[in-house]
Amino acid sequence: MYFELTASMMCANYGNLEKEVRELEKGGIDSFHIDIMDGRYVPNFAMSLNDMSYIAGATGKPLDVHLMIEHPNNCIELFLKNLRKGDTVYIHPEAEYHPSTTLQKIINAGMVPGIAVNPGTSIETIYEMLRIVDKVLVMSVNPGNAGQMYLPYVGKKIDRLLSMREEMEFDIYWDGACGADKITKFAPKGVKGFVLGTTLLFGKNQPYWETLENIREFKF
């Protein structure tokens, strides 16, 4: 069964970031997930514009840029000019007065438009945006920190989104507390990709290629 795997680079070893990128690439990672946090929309600071630009220049793989920042429309051009056509940019609809305007800038720049949906965000509040985005990143934990516990009710939200994806033409991705049980349950249902952090990928004291190979061989 095919499903995409993207590495959450906020969990990587920054003592040798280039090596991390190369080893993940060799291991068969599909893309690199970049979490940008401003300390305001979420109570944490994570990766920066410079981190994103470095990784964009170090790999030919796609980037998935997750903007956890207030009013991304005010600075979206800074991110777009440092990305490549085909990279994905996710925004949080609650963080913007007019999120569709920001999404249109992402589209006009040749990037893949996406929205990130927090556990407490209802589908009703994002319904119309589902018609203009290509990807929906479903947060199974509250955003801002790695290693949080899974919120079980998110599974029902994913089931609802799966019932709508063909009509509205978007793909669903999982972010947060992604363990083997989540992949084996939701990949067969139609979730297209999974963001891998400390639960499955990082800090396992084995080569990334081996870890990723084991994930690809999960039994369904």
N, C-alpha and C positions, 0 to 999 in steps of 0.2 A: 504494500500500500504506500502510495506516495504522499508525503507531507513535507512542508518546508521547515527547516530548522534555522533559527537566527540566534546569534550569540549576543547576550546582554553585556556590552563592553564596560559598563560601570562595575562589573564584577571581575574584570580582568586584572592581571598583574601589571601595574603601571611602572614597575621597575624596569621592564623591558617590553614596552608596548608593541614595538615592531615585531619581536619574536612571537608574541601572542597572536598578532594578526596573521603572520606567516603560518604558524602551526595550525591555527583554526582553518585557514584556507586549505592547507594540505589535507586536513582531516575531513574536508568535504562540507564545511558549513555553507549554507546557502546565502546568508546575508549577515550584516553586522548591525545590531540594534544600538542606537545611540540615544541615551536618556539625557536630555538637557533640562536641568532644574534651576529655577531662579531664586529659591528660598522664600518665595512669596505665594505662588500658586500651590506649591507643596512646601512643607517645613524642612527642606533640605536643599543643599547644593550638590550637584553631581557633575556631569561632564560639561565641557565648555565648547564654545565655537571653535577654539583652536584644536581641541581633542578631535572634534568631528572632522575638521579640515585635514588633520594629520592622517586619520584613518582613511578618509576619502582618497588621499594621495598614495596610500600604502597598499591599496587593494583594488582589484578590478571587479570585486564582488559588489552587489548592490548594498546601499545603506538604507536602513529604516530609522529615520530620525523622529524621535518622540519628544515633542515640545511640551514640557510641563512648565509653562511660563504664562504669566498674565499678559493679556493683550498681544498675542503673537503678531498681529497685523502691523504693529508699530516697528517691528524689526525683522519681519519675515525675509526681506531682501538680503539681509546679512547672511542668512542660512542658505538661501537659494543660490546665491552666486558662488558659494563654496561647494556645491553639490554637482552631480552629473545628471544629465537627463535620464529618467527612469528610476532614480532614487525615490523612496517614499518619504513623505512628510506627514506626520500625524499631529493634529491639534486637538485640544480639549474644547468642545463647544462652549462649556460654561466659562471658559477663560476669555471669551471674546464677545463684544457687543453684537457684532454682525459676522458670525463665523463663515457664512457663505462667501463673503468678500475675501477673506483670507484664503479659503479653499480655491477660489477662482485665480488668485495670484499663483498658487502652487500649480494649478493646471496650466496656466499661461506660460509658466517657466519650463514646462515639459516634464514636471515631476508627477508622481503618483499621489493623488490626494487621499488622505485618510483621516478618520476621527478616532480618538481614543475614548472609550466609554467606562467611566468609573463604576464601581459596584453600586453606588447609590444613585446613579443616573438612570432614569426610566427611558425605555425605548420611545415612549410617546414624545418626549422632549427633543429627540433627535430624528424623528421619523422622516421629515422632509429632506434632511441632509443625506439620508441613506440613498437618495436618488442621484446625488452628485458625487459621491465618493466611490473609490474603487476598493478600499480596504476599511474594515472596522476592527480596531484593536480592542478586544474586551479585557478589561482589567479584572482579574479574579481576586485582587487584593487592593487595598487603598494605595494610591500612588505616593511615591516619595522615598521609600526605603526598600532595599533588598531583604529577602529572608522572612517576609511576613507570612501569616497563616492564610490559607485559602478560605474564602467566604462561600459556603455551599450554595446559597441561593443564586449565585451567578450562573450555575448550570442551567437553570430554568430560563434565564435571559438568553443564553446561547441557543437553546432550543427554539425560542421564539425568533431569534435572528436568522437561524438556519431555515426556518419556514418562509422567510421573506427574501432570501438572498438571490434566488433565481429571478424573481419578478423585478427586483431593483438592481440586480447585477453588481453585487459586491462580494468580496471574499472576507472570511472571518479568521482572525488571528488571536491566539491566546497569549496573555502576558501576566505572569505572576504565579509563584508557587507551583511551577510546572513540573510535576513528577510523572513517573511512568504510568500511574493510574489515570492521569488526565489525558495523556496522549492516546492510550489504548481505548479509552472511552469515547473521546470526542473526535479523533481523526476519522474513525469509521462513519461518524455522523455527518462529516463534511467540513469540519474546521480545517482550514488549509495549512496553517503554520503555527509554530509554537516558539515563543521567546524562551531561551534557556539561560538560567542563571546559576545560583549556587546549589539548587536542588538536584540538578542532573549533570551540569557541565563543569563548572569551575570548582577548584579545590579538591579534586578527586584523586590526586597523586597517581595519575596515569595519563598517557599521551591523549591529546584531544581526538586523534584519529580513532583510537580504541573506544573511547567513550561514545563518540558519534556513531561508530559502527554498531556498538551494542544497542543504541537507541533505534537505529534503522531496522534492527532485527527483533524489535518487540513483537510479541505474539498477540494477534488480534482475534 
